[in-house]
Amino acid sequence: MATDLTAQAIEGYEAAADAKCPYLWSSPAAMAWHAGQWLKATGRSAPRIVRTSRGYGLRVNDMLVRWRDDDSIEQVS
């Protein structure tokens, strides 16, 4: 079952661009927080539904993204 991480992604989306992630760097919550930052930085809409996927993947709104580190998030589909 996928974990709902929408709240953490919204936190990241609403945080200042230079804010530090409050979650353990390797946790799903940190991935979601950084995904929220990525959404805002790339001009995408705010996170509506964020859930875990396989490995370092997240389902964010209607797309699959992979998290590699703080500065490397890519849309897969």
PyMOL Python script that loads the backbone (N, CA, C, O; Angstrom):
from pymol import cmd

cmd.read_pdbstr("""\
ATOM      1  N   MET A   1       0.842  -1.177   0.000  1.00  0.00           N
ATOM      2  CA  MET A   1       0.000   0.000   0.000  1.00  0.00           C
ATOM      3  C   MET A   1       0.893   1.248   0.000  1.00  0.00           C
ATOM      4  O   MET A   1       1.860   1.333   0.757  1.00  0.00           O
ATOM      5  N   ALA A   2       0.561   2.181  -0.837  1.00  0.00           N
ATOM      6  CA  ALA A   2       1.338   3.414  -0.963  1.00  0.00           C
ATOM      7  C   ALA A   2       1.068   4.342   0.214  1.00  0.00           C
ATOM      8  O   ALA A   2      -0.057   4.438   0.704  1.00  0.00           O
ATOM      9  N   THR A   3       2.104   5.009   0.651  1.00  0.00           N
ATOM     10  CA  THR A   3       2.007   5.962   1.753  1.00  0.00           C
ATOM     11  C   THR A   3       1.642   7.337   1.221  1.00  0.00           C
ATOM     12  O   THR A   3       2.227   7.804   0.244  1.00  0.00           O
ATOM     13  N   ASP A   4       0.678   7.985   1.860  1.00  0.00           N
ATOM     14  CA  ASP A   4       0.284   9.336   1.465  1.00  0.00           C
ATOM     15  C   ASP A   4       1.284  10.341   2.026  1.00  0.00           C
ATOM     16  O   ASP A   4       1.474  10.429   3.239  1.00  0.00           O
ATOM     17  N   LEU A   5       1.919  11.093   1.138  1.00  0.00           N
ATOM     18  CA  LEU A   5       2.924  12.087   1.520  1.00  0.00           C
ATOM     19  C   LEU A   5       2.543  13.484   1.045  1.00  0.00           C
ATOM     20  O   LEU A   5       3.403  14.353   0.898  1.00  0.00           O
ATOM     21  N   THR A   6       1.268  13.693   0.811  1.00  0.00           N
ATOM     22  CA  THR A   6       0.798  14.976   0.298  1.00  0.00           C
ATOM     23  C   THR A   6       1.141  16.120   1.244  1.00  0.00           C
ATOM     24  O   THR A   6       1.581  17.177   0.790  1.00  0.00           O
ATOM     25  N   ALA A   7       0.952  15.936   2.538  1.00  0.00           N
ATOM     26  CA  ALA A   7       1.225  17.011   3.511  1.00  0.00           C
ATOM     27  C   ALA A   7       2.689  17.434   3.472  1.00  0.00           C
ATOM     28  O   ALA A   7       2.983  18.627   3.539  1.00  0.00           O
ATOM     29  N   GLN A   8       3.609  16.483   3.366  1.00  0.00           N
ATOM     30  CA  GLN A   8       5.031  16.812   3.326  1.00  0.00           C
ATOM     31  C   GLN A   8       5.383  17.538   2.023  1.00  0.00           C
ATOM     32  O   GLN A   8       6.202  18.457   2.028  1.00  0.00           O
ATOM     33  N   ALA A   9       4.773  17.131   0.916  1.00  0.00           N
ATOM     34  CA  ALA A   9       5.027  17.802  -0.358  1.00  0.00           C
ATOM     35  C   ALA A   9       4.499  19.238  -0.335  1.00  0.00           C
ATOM     36  O   ALA A   9       5.139  20.142  -0.872  1.00  0.00           O
ATOM     37  N   ILE A  10       3.350  19.448   0.277  1.00  0.00           N
ATOM     38  CA  ILE A  10       2.806  20.800   0.406  1.00  0.00           C
ATOM     39  C   ILE A  10       3.725  21.664   1.254  1.00  0.00           C
ATOM     40  O   ILE A  10       3.941  22.836   0.944  1.00  0.00           O
ATOM     41  N   GLU A  11       4.272  21.085   2.335  1.00  0.00           N
ATOM     42  CA  GLU A  11       5.243  21.815   3.169  1.00  0.00           C
ATOM     43  C   GLU A  11       6.421  22.292   2.320  1.00  0.00           C
ATOM     44  O   GLU A  11       6.834  23.447   2.419  1.00  0.00           O
ATOM     45  N   GLY A  12       6.954  21.407   1.494  1.00  0.00           N
ATOM     46  CA  GLY A  12       8.077  21.766   0.635  1.00  0.00           C
ATOM     47  C   GLY A  12       7.695  22.810  -0.387  1.00  0.00           C
ATOM     48  O   GLY A  12       8.479  23.716  -0.673  1.00  0.00           O
ATOM     49  N   TYR A  13       6.511  22.698  -0.940  1.00  0.00           N
ATOM     50  CA  TYR A  13       6.033  23.655  -1.936  1.00  0.00           C
ATOM     51  C   TYR A  13       5.885  25.048  -1.338  1.00  0.00           C
ATOM     52  O   TYR A  13       6.190  26.047  -1.990  1.00  0.00           O
ATOM     53  N   GLU A  14       5.419  25.109  -0.103  1.00  0.00           N
ATOM     54  CA  GLU A  14       5.179  26.394   0.552  1.00  0.00           C
ATOM     55  C   GLU A  14       6.419  26.982   1.232  1.00  0.00           C
ATOM     56  O   GLU A  14       6.419  28.152   1.615  1.00  0.00           O
ATOM     57  N   ALA A  15       7.467  26.179   1.382  1.00  0.00           N
ATOM     58  CA  ALA A  15       8.687  26.656   2.045  1.00  0.00           C
ATOM     59  C   ALA A  15       9.478  27.585   1.129  1.00  0.00           C
ATOM     60  O   ALA A  15       9.349  27.529  -0.094  1.00  0.00           O
ATOM     61  N   ALA A  16      10.286  28.425   1.727  1.00  0.00           N
ATOM     62  CA  ALA A  16      11.166  29.308   0.962  1.00  0.00           C
ATOM     63  C   ALA A  16      12.142  28.469   0.141  1.00  0.00           C
ATOM     64  O   ALA A  16      12.472  27.345   0.518  1.00  0.00           O
ATOM     65  N   ALA A  17      12.594  29.012  -0.965  1.00  0.00           N
ATOM     66  CA  ALA A  17      13.501  28.283  -1.858  1.00  0.00           C
ATOM     67  C   ALA A  17      14.797  27.856  -1.168  1.00  0.00           C
ATOM     68  O   ALA A  17      15.386  26.839  -1.531  1.00  0.00           O
ATOM     69  N   ASP A  18      15.240  28.628  -0.179  1.00  0.00           N
ATOM     70  CA  ASP A  18      16.488  28.295   0.505  1.00  0.00           C
ATOM     71  C   ASP A  18      16.258  27.552   1.827  1.00  0.00           C
ATOM     72  O   ASP A  18      17.190  27.394   2.616  1.00  0.00           O
ATOM     73  N   ALA A  19      15.038  27.099   2.069  1.00  0.00           N
ATOM     74  CA  ALA A  19      14.711  26.386   3.312  1.00  0.00           C
ATOM     75  C   ALA A  19      15.400  25.021   3.348  1.00  0.00           C
ATOM     76  O   ALA A  19      15.672  24.423   2.307  1.00  0.00           O
ATOM     77  N   LYS A  20      15.670  24.554   4.529  1.00  0.00           N
ATOM     78  CA  LYS A  20      16.269  23.235   4.742  1.00  0.00           C
ATOM     79  C   LYS A  20      15.157  22.226   5.015  1.00  0.00           C
ATOM     80  O   LYS A  20      14.196  22.525   5.724  1.00  0.00           O
ATOM     81  N   CYS A  21      15.294  21.061   4.459  1.00  0.00           N
ATOM     82  CA  CYS A  21      14.309  20.002   4.662  1.00  0.00           C
ATOM     83  C   CYS A  21      14.335  19.550   6.121  1.00  0.00           C
ATOM     84  O   CYS A  21      15.408  19.269   6.655  1.00  0.00           O
ATOM     85  N   PRO A  22      13.165  19.475   6.778  1.00  0.00           N
ATOM     86  CA  PRO A  22      13.122  19.078   8.184  1.00  0.00           C
ATOM     87  C   PRO A  22      13.138  17.559   8.412  1.00  0.00           C
ATOM     88  O   PRO A  22      13.105  17.106   9.557  1.00  0.00           O
ATOM     89  N   TYR A  23      13.187  16.779   7.340  1.00  0.00           N
ATOM     90  CA  TYR A  23      13.088  15.324   7.451  1.00  0.00           C
ATOM     91  C   TYR A  23      14.437  14.660   7.194  1.00  0.00           C
ATOM     92  O   TYR A  23      15.311  15.249   6.559  1.00  0.00           O
ATOM     93  N   LEU A  24      14.604  13.454   7.680  1.00  0.00           N
ATOM     94  CA  LEU A  24      15.808  12.665   7.444  1.00  0.00           C
ATOM     95  C   LEU A  24      16.014  12.514   5.944  1.00  0.00           C
ATOM     96  O   LEU A  24      15.086  12.118   5.239  1.00  0.00           O
ATOM     97  N   TRP A  25      17.194  12.818   5.441  1.00  0.00           N
ATOM     98  CA  TRP A  25      17.439  12.950   4.002  1.00  0.00           C
ATOM     99  C   TRP A  25      17.026  11.749   3.177  1.00  0.00           C
ATOM    100  O   TRP A  25      16.650  11.921   2.017  1.00  0.00           O
ATOM    101  N   SER A  26      17.075  10.554   3.710  1.00  0.00           N
ATOM    102  CA  SER A  26      16.760   9.353   2.927  1.00  0.00           C
ATOM    103  C   SER A  26      15.323   8.869   3.113  1.00  0.00           C
ATOM    104  O   SER A  26      14.953   7.826   2.573  1.00  0.00           O
ATOM    105  N   SER A  27      14.523   9.595   3.854  1.00  0.00           N
ATOM    106  CA  SER A  27      13.160   9.150   4.138  1.00  0.00           C
ATOM    107  C   SER A  27      12.187   9.507   3.017  1.00  0.00           C
ATOM    108  O   SER A  27      12.436  10.449   2.264  1.00  0.00           O
ATOM    109  N   PRO A  28      11.089   8.773   2.898  1.00  0.00           N
ATOM    110  CA  PRO A  28      10.056   9.132   1.926  1.00  0.00           C
ATOM    111  C   PRO A  28       9.507  10.541   2.168  1.00  0.00           C
ATOM    112  O   PRO A  28       9.150  11.235   1.216  1.00  0.00           O
ATOM    113  N   ALA A  29       9.437  10.965   3.419  1.00  0.00           N
ATOM    114  CA  ALA A  29       8.956  12.317   3.729  1.00  0.00           C
ATOM    115  C   ALA A  29       9.894  13.364   3.134  1.00  0.00           C
ATOM    116  O   ALA A  29       9.431  14.383   2.621  1.00  0.00           O
ATOM    117  N   ALA A  30      11.204  13.130   3.195  1.00  0.00           N
ATOM    118  CA  ALA A  30      12.168  14.063   2.605  1.00  0.00           C
ATOM    119  C   ALA A  30      12.024  14.092   1.089  1.00  0.00           C
ATOM    120  O   ALA A  30      12.102  15.160   0.481  1.00  0.00           O
ATOM    121  N   MET A  31      11.814  12.930   0.471  1.00  0.00           N
ATOM    122  CA  MET A  31      11.619  12.888  -0.972  1.00  0.00           C
ATOM    123  C   MET A  31      10.403  13.721  -1.364  1.00  0.00           C
ATOM    124  O   MET A  31      10.441  14.471  -2.339  1.00  0.00           O
ATOM    125  N   ALA A  32       9.325  13.583  -0.598  1.00  0.00           N
ATOM    126  CA  ALA A  32       8.105  14.340  -0.892  1.00  0.00           C
ATOM    127  C   ALA A  32       8.321  15.834  -0.687  1.00  0.00           C
ATOM    128  O   ALA A  32       7.852  16.646  -1.485  1.00  0.00           O
ATOM    129  N   TRP A  33       9.026  16.199   0.375  1.00  0.00           N
ATOM    130  CA  TRP A  33       9.308  17.611   0.644  1.00  0.00           C
ATOM    131  C   TRP A  33      10.094  18.220  -0.516  1.00  0.00           C
ATOM    132  O   TRP A  33       9.769  19.310  -0.987  1.00  0.00           O
ATOM    133  N   HIS A  34      11.119  17.518  -0.971  1.00  0.00           N
ATOM    134  CA  HIS A  34      11.929  18.003  -2.090  1.00  0.00           C
ATOM    135  C   HIS A  34      11.120  18.023  -3.391  1.00  0.00           C
ATOM    136  O   HIS A  34      11.322  18.895  -4.236  1.00  0.00           O
ATOM    137  N   ALA A  35      10.220  17.075  -3.549  1.00  0.00           N
ATOM    138  CA  ALA A  35       9.353  17.080  -4.728  1.00  0.00           C
ATOM    139  C   ALA A  35       8.473  18.325  -4.720  1.00  0.00           C
ATOM    140  O   ALA A  35       8.233  18.915  -5.774  1.00  0.00           O
ATOM    141  N   GLY A  36       7.993  18.731  -3.554  1.00  0.00           N
ATOM    142  CA  GLY A  36       7.218  19.967  -3.450  1.00  0.00           C
ATOM    143  C   GLY A  36       8.051  21.167  -3.854  1.00  0.00           C
ATOM    144  O   GLY A  36       7.571  22.041  -4.575  1.00  0.00           O
ATOM    145  N   GLN A  37       9.294  21.222  -3.398  1.00  0.00           N
ATOM    146  CA  GLN A  37      10.206  22.306  -3.788  1.00  0.00           C
ATOM    147  C   GLN A  37      10.423  22.293  -5.304  1.00  0.00           C
ATOM    148  O   GLN A  37      10.416  23.343  -5.948  1.00  0.00           O
ATOM    149  N   TRP A  38      10.614  21.108  -5.861  1.00  0.00           N
ATOM    150  CA  TRP A  38      10.832  20.950  -7.297  1.00  0.00           C
ATOM    151  C   TRP A  38       9.623  21.427  -8.093  1.00  0.00           C
ATOM    152  O   TRP A  38       9.772  22.119  -9.101  1.00  0.00           O
ATOM    153  N   LEU A  39       8.419  21.056  -7.638  1.00  0.00           N
ATOM    154  CA  LEU A  39       7.209  21.499  -8.333  1.00  0.00           C
ATOM    155  C   LEU A  39       7.161  23.024  -8.426  1.00  0.00           C
ATOM    156  O   LEU A  39       6.892  23.584  -9.489  1.00  0.00           O
ATOM    157  N   LYS A  40       7.424  23.681  -7.308  1.00  0.00           N
ATOM    158  CA  LYS A  40       7.379  25.149  -7.287  1.00  0.00           C
ATOM    159  C   LYS A  40       8.479  25.748  -8.159  1.00  0.00           C
ATOM    160  O   LYS A  40       8.232  26.678  -8.927  1.00  0.00           O
ATOM    161  N   ALA A  41       9.684  25.217  -8.038  1.00  0.00           N
ATOM    162  CA  ALA A  41      10.824  25.755  -8.788  1.00  0.00           C
ATOM    163  C   ALA A  41      10.660  25.598 -10.299  1.00  0.00           C
ATOM    164  O   ALA A  41      11.205  26.389 -11.069  1.00  0.00           O
ATOM    165  N   THR A  42       9.915  24.586 -10.722  1.00  0.00           N
ATOM    166  CA  THR A  42       9.732  24.352 -12.152  1.00  0.00           C
ATOM    167  C   THR A  42       8.413  24.914 -12.674  1.00  0.00           C
ATOM    168  O   THR A  42       8.040  24.673 -13.822  1.00  0.00           O
ATOM    169  N   GLY A  43       7.706  25.665 -11.823  1.00  0.00           N
ATOM    170  CA  GLY A  43       6.481  26.326 -12.261  1.00  0.00           C
ATOM    171  C   GLY A  43       5.274  25.420 -12.387  1.00  0.00           C
ATOM    172  O   GLY A  43       4.303  25.766 -13.059  1.00  0.00           O
ATOM    173  N   ARG A  44       5.326  24.282 -11.758  1.00  0.00           N
ATOM    174  CA  ARG A  44       4.187  23.356 -11.801  1.00  0.00           C
ATOM    175  C   ARG A  44       3.187  23.690 -10.697  1.00  0.00           C
ATOM    176  O   ARG A  44       3.487  24.454  -9.779  1.00  0.00           O
ATOM    177  N   SER A  45       2.016  23.114 -10.801  1.00  0.00           N
ATOM    178  CA  SER A  45       0.972  23.370  -9.806  1.00  0.00           C
ATOM    179  C   SER A  45       1.302  22.704  -8.473  1.00  0.00           C
ATOM    180  O   SER A  45       2.127  21.793  -8.406  1.00  0.00           O
ATOM    181  N   ALA A  46       0.652  23.168  -7.433  1.00  0.00           N
ATOM    182  CA  ALA A  46       0.863  22.644  -6.082  1.00  0.00           C
ATOM    183  C   ALA A  46       0.516  21.157  -6.024  1.00  0.00           C
ATOM    184  O   ALA A  46      -0.328  20.687  -6.788  1.00  0.00           O
ATOM    185  N   PRO A  47       1.153  20.427  -5.135  1.00  0.00           N
ATOM    186  CA  PRO A  47       0.869  19.001  -5.005  1.00  0.00           C
ATOM    187  C   PRO A  47      -0.563  18.765  -4.514  1.00  0.00           C
ATOM    188  O   PRO A  47      -1.014  19.379  -3.547  1.00  0.00           O
ATOM    189  N   ARG A  48      -1.258  17.869  -5.201  1.00  0.00           N
ATOM    190  CA  ARG A  48      -2.622  17.491  -4.802  1.00  0.00           C
ATOM    191  C   ARG A  48      -2.636  16.106  -4.181  1.00  0.00           C
ATOM    192  O   ARG A  48      -3.245  15.887  -3.134  1.00  0.00           O
ATOM    193  N   ILE A  49      -1.958  15.175  -4.838  1.00  0.00           N
ATOM    194  CA  ILE A  49      -1.887  13.799  -4.354  1.00  0.00           C
ATOM    195  C   ILE A  49      -0.444  13.332  -4.539  1.00  0.00           C
ATOM    196  O   ILE A  49       0.068  13.307  -5.658  1.00  0.00           O
ATOM    197  N   VAL A  50       0.202  12.966  -3.447  1.00  0.00           N
ATOM    198  CA  VAL A  50       1.579  12.473  -3.499  1.00  0.00           C
ATOM    199  C   VAL A  50       1.635  11.160  -2.728  1.00  0.00           C
ATOM    200  O   VAL A  50       1.268  11.093  -1.554  1.00  0.00           O
ATOM    201  N   ARG A  51       2.097  10.129  -3.404  1.00  0.00           N
ATOM    202  CA  ARG A  51       2.186   8.799  -2.802  1.00  0.00           C
ATOM    203  C   ARG A  51       3.517   8.149  -3.175  1.00  0.00           C
ATOM    204  O   ARG A  51       4.123   8.478  -4.195  1.00  0.00           O
ATOM    205  N   THR A  52       3.950   7.231  -2.339  1.00  0.00           N
ATOM    206  CA  THR A  52       5.186   6.515  -2.630  1.00  0.00           C
ATOM    207  C   THR A  52       4.979   5.605  -3.834  1.00  0.00           C
ATOM    208  O   THR A  52       3.862   5.183  -4.136  1.00  0.00           O
ATOM    209  N   SER A  53       6.080   5.317  -4.509  1.00  0.00           N
ATOM    210  CA  SER A  53       6.105   4.364  -5.604  1.00  0.00           C
ATOM    211  C   SER A  53       7.306   3.461  -5.355  1.00  0.00           C
ATOM    212  O   SER A  53       7.847   3.461  -4.249  1.00  0.00           O
ATOM    213  N   ARG A  54       7.728   2.710  -6.328  1.00  0.00           N
ATOM    214  CA  ARG A  54       8.870   1.807  -6.130  1.00  0.00           C
ATOM    215  C   ARG A  54      10.181   2.567  -6.009  1.00  0.00           C
ATOM    216  O   ARG A  54      10.368   3.613  -6.631  1.00  0.00           O
ATOM    217  N   GLY A  55      11.079   2.030  -5.205  1.00  0.00           N
ATOM    218  CA  GLY A  55      12.413   2.614  -5.067  1.00  0.00           C
ATOM    219  C   GLY A  55      12.354   4.058  -4.618  1.00  0.00           C
ATOM    220  O   GLY A  55      11.684   4.392  -3.640  1.00  0.00           O
ATOM    221  N   TYR A  56      13.057   4.908  -5.338  1.00  0.00           N
ATOM    222  CA  TYR A  56      13.066   6.334  -5.018  1.00  0.00           C
ATOM    223  C   TYR A  56      12.088   7.084  -5.910  1.00  0.00           C
ATOM    224  O   TYR A  56      12.367   8.195  -6.361  1.00  0.00           O
ATOM    225  N   GLY A  57      10.946   6.465  -6.157  1.00  0.00           N
ATOM    226  CA  GLY A  57       9.932   7.086  -6.989  1.00  0.00           C
ATOM    227  C   GLY A  57       8.751   7.571  -6.164  1.00  0.00           C
ATOM    228  O   GLY A  57       8.433   7.030  -5.105  1.00  0.00           O
ATOM    229  N   LEU A  58       8.118   8.604  -6.684  1.00  0.00           N
ATOM    230  CA  LEU A  58       6.902   9.145  -6.086  1.00  0.00           C
ATOM    231  C   LEU A  58       5.888   9.380  -7.190  1.00  0.00           C
ATOM    232  O   LEU A  58       6.248   9.764  -8.303  1.00  0.00           O
ATOM    233  N   ARG A  59       4.646   9.155  -6.887  1.00  0.00           N
ATOM    234  CA  ARG A  59       3.552   9.572  -7.753  1.00  0.00           C
ATOM    235  C   ARG A  59       3.147  10.946  -7.259  1.00  0.00           C
ATOM    236  O   ARG A  59       2.637  11.092  -6.148  1.00  0.00           O
ATOM    237  N   VAL A  60       3.375  11.952  -8.088  1.00  0.00           N
ATOM    238  CA  VAL A  60       3.092  13.340  -7.722  1.00  0.00           C
ATOM    239  C   VAL A  60       2.054  13.858  -8.702  1.00  0.00           C
ATOM    240  O   VAL A  60       2.311  13.957  -9.902  1.00  0.00           O
ATOM    241  N   ASN A  61       0.872  14.188  -8.178  1.00  0.00           N
ATOM    242  CA  ASN A  61      -0.246  14.596  -9.019  1.00  0.00           C
ATOM    243  C   ASN A  61      -0.462  13.510 -10.063  1.00  0.00           C
ATOM    244  O   ASN A  61      -0.842  12.398  -9.698  1.00  0.00           O
ATOM    245  N   ASP A  62      -0.239  13.777 -11.328  1.00  0.00           N
ATOM    246  CA  ASP A  62      -0.469  12.766 -12.372  1.00  0.00           C
ATOM    247  C   ASP A  62       0.825  12.296 -13.018  1.00  0.00           C
ATOM    248  O   ASP A  62       0.801  11.826 -14.156  1.00  0.00           O
ATOM    249  N   MET A  63       1.950  12.408 -12.327  1.00  0.00           N
ATOM    250  CA  MET A  63       3.210  11.991 -12.933  1.00  0.00           C
ATOM    251  C   MET A  63       4.047  11.168 -11.962  1.00  0.00           C
ATOM    252  O   MET A  63       3.874  11.233 -10.745  1.00  0.00           O
ATOM    253  N   LEU A  64       4.950  10.399 -12.536  1.00  0.00           N
ATOM    254  CA  LEU A  64       5.918   9.636 -11.759  1.00  0.00           C
ATOM    255  C   LEU A  64       7.223  10.401 -11.786  1.00  0.00           C
ATOM    256  O   LEU A  64       7.706  10.764 -12.858  1.00  0.00           O
ATOM    257  N   VAL A  65       7.801  10.651 -10.618  1.00  0.00           N
ATOM    258  CA  VAL A  65       9.092  11.324 -10.538  1.00  0.00           C
ATOM    259  C   VAL A  65      10.066  10.447  -9.759  1.00  0.00           C
ATOM    260  O   VAL A  65       9.667   9.668  -8.894  1.00  0.00           O
ATOM    261  N   ARG A  66      11.325  10.587 -10.076  1.00  0.00           N
ATOM    262  CA  ARG A  66      12.400   9.879  -9.372  1.00  0.00           C
ATOM    263  C   ARG A  66      13.247  10.903  -8.640  1.00  0.00           C
ATOM    264  O   ARG A  66      13.609  11.942  -9.190  1.00  0.00           O
ATOM    265  N   TRP A  67      13.553  10.594  -7.402  1.00  0.00           N
ATOM    266  CA  TRP A  67      14.380  11.452  -6.560  1.00  0.00           C
ATOM    267  C   TRP A  67      15.758  10.837  -6.477  1.00  0.00           C
ATOM    268  O   TRP A  67      15.891   9.678  -6.085  1.00  0.00           O
ATOM    269  N   ARG A  68      16.792  11.589  -6.839  1.00  0.00           N
ATOM    270  CA  ARG A  68      18.163  11.089  -6.757  1.00  0.00           C
ATOM    271  C   ARG A  68      18.917  11.735  -5.600  1.00  0.00           C
ATOM    272  O   ARG A  68      19.649  11.051  -4.885  1.00  0.00           O
ATOM    273  N   ASP A  69      18.753  13.014  -5.409  1.00  0.00           N
ATOM    274  CA  ASP A  69      19.290  13.736  -4.259  1.00  0.00           C
ATOM    275  C   ASP A  69      18.570  15.081  -4.214  1.00  0.00           C
ATOM    276  O   ASP A  69      17.632  15.299  -4.981  1.00  0.00           O
ATOM    277  N   ASP A  70      18.985  15.973  -3.345  1.00  0.00           N
ATOM    278  CA  ASP A  70      18.279  17.241  -3.166  1.00  0.00           C
ATOM    279  C   ASP A  70      18.104  18.031  -4.451  1.00  0.00           C
ATOM    280  O   ASP A  70      17.078  18.687  -4.632  1.00  0.00           O
ATOM    281  N   ASP A  71      19.081  17.985  -5.347  1.00  0.00           N
ATOM    282  CA  ASP A  71      19.044  18.790  -6.557  1.00  0.00           C
ATOM    283  C   ASP A  71      18.720  18.006  -7.809  1.00  0.00           C
ATOM    284  O   ASP A  71      18.830  18.543  -8.912  1.00  0.00           O
ATOM    285  N   SER A  72      18.326  16.763  -7.673  1.00  0.00           N
ATOM    286  CA  SER A  72      18.106  15.953  -8.858  1.00  0.00           C
ATOM    287  C   SER A  72      16.795  15.188  -8.764  1.00  0.00           C
ATOM    288  O   SER A  72      16.742  14.066  -8.260  1.00  0.00           O
ATOM    289  N   ILE A  73      15.760  15.810  -9.252  1.00  0.00           N
ATOM    290  CA  ILE A  73      14.458  15.163  -9.367  1.00  0.00           C
ATOM    291  C   ILE A  73      14.096  15.210 -10.828  1.00  0.00           C
ATOM    292  O   ILE A  73      14.239  16.252 -11.467  1.00  0.00           O
ATOM    293  N   GLU A  74      13.630  14.102 -11.372  1.00  0.00           N
ATOM    294  CA  GLU A  74      13.271  14.077 -12.781  1.00  0.00           C
ATOM    295  C   GLU A  74      11.913  13.446 -12.975  1.00  0.00           C
ATOM    296  O   GLU A  74      11.534  12.526 -12.251  1.00  0.00           O
ATOM    297  N   GLN A  75      11.185  13.939 -13.947  1.00  0.00           N
ATOM    298  CA  GLN A  75       9.897  13.361 -14.297  1.00  0.00           C
ATOM    299  C   GLN A  75      10.153  12.147 -15.174  1.00  0.00           C
ATOM    300  O   GLN A  75      10.876  12.232 -16.167  1.00  0.00           O
ATOM    301  N   VAL A  76       9.559  11.017 -14.806  1.00  0.00           N
ATOM    302  CA  VAL A  76       9.732   9.787 -15.570  1.00  0.00           C
ATOM    303  C   VAL A  76       8.563   9.612 -16.538  1.00  0.00           C
ATOM    304  O   VAL A  76       8.758   9.257 -17.701  1.00  0.00           O
ATOM    305  N   SER A  77       7.382   9.857 -16.066  1.00  0.00           N
ATOM    306  CA  SER A  77       6.200   9.748 -16.936  1.00  0.00           C
ATOM    307  C   SER A  77       5.108  10.680 -16.465  1.00  0.00           C
ATOM    308  O   SER A  77       4.036  10.731 -17.068  1.00  0.00           O
TER     309      SER A  77
END
""", "prot")
cmd.dss("prot")
cmd.show_as("cartoon", "prot")
cmd.util.cbc("prot")
cmd.orient("prot")
